[in-house]
């Protein structure tokens, strides 16, 4: 994708998240906007640094920059929405971003070493997503748990 296309995608994502945040407090929205502005600035600086690199180092650098941006966006949205679901989604996004970075780091290997590296990266991602889902479901499971029923006895 071109730089303009990435900016359009990032802008559309930010607009969609802001549209969902209509119920948030003005302070939370201001914090969200400041966090997003900082994250985009950091991303642009990291991408500028990545342009000086070559080969797999450049691929890893770009994956790290994108991953950092995605994590910041997800964390900011989770803080803005302040729900368990949003926090779980942020953890899942973090796991996916980490996987993309790990996958890029496996790019300089070949053969069985690359396969093993990718397998480990997938395992870490799967574990992180599973943990995020467990944390998301834990409050619901605790709320639905009832006190043990009193056993009924037959009256003669």
Beta strands, then each sheet from edge to edge (+ up, - down):
end
